[in-house]
């Protein structure tokens, strides 16, 4: 569906994105996580064509997004600070949207109004931030984009609204082979929603595939012993994180399994077993370590 290839973006001397490559498949929800200032909003603005890129290519179904206004209509960005007409209500905004987006679906609009029990007659300048966010979601979902970009738009939603919205996205949106990228710095907001999560860190996209290709993956390993191993021996492995239960340790280390086995050789472990390491767990552990450094 969407192909991001070797994309870089700078503002004056400040490089935000460097040689970013990422493939988005149809019919999936992707989580884009990273600390504040990592470049998540910049990347989404580049994908939507709001920002011109310095180098690389962004294409939707093989067509360059940045050079084709018709393609841009199929890539909709909802920012954390959505546009609103002063003193307008949702009915007026929907009429405004229909001028520029002929694909606006009134049936979906009505379905979402009922789903959220939203008062479309109330002026939005009197609404709370949460209600304004609901209004914006109703509008952009009514456009039926092939690719929907939600920039921190899921953060802070009422829990009941989040449940209803998640169900709608999976049943009515993703099933139509449309895709969504949701950015957030809050992993817990996304981990039960997304099919895949990636980290934007140090100007680059990191997922399990990219880390493996770079030949420096973090791995999670369960190591068991038949005797009480001194804690210093485990700490000498320089794990990013470890948990101990009896004589069994769960370690996250920056090495290959073969390298770790070689390091453990003199400790004679009874068990060395590689566990699954979700990218969001790795991100949280990295953030936790950096916090206390």
ABEGO torsion letter per residue (X at the ends): XBBBBGBBBBBEABBABBGBBBBBBBGBBBBBBEBBGAGAAAAAAAAAGABBBABEBBBBGGBBAAABAAAAAABBBBBABBBBBBGBBAAAAAAAAAAABAABBAAAAAAAAAAAGBBAABBAAABBAAAAAAAAAAAAAAAGBABBBBBGAABGBBAAAAAAAAAAAAAAAAAAGBBBBBBBABAAAAAAABABBBBBBGGBBBBAAAAAAAGBBBBBBBBBBABBBBAAAAAAAGBABBBBBEABBBBBBBBBAAAAAAAAAAAGBABBBBBBBBAAAAAAAAAAAAAAX
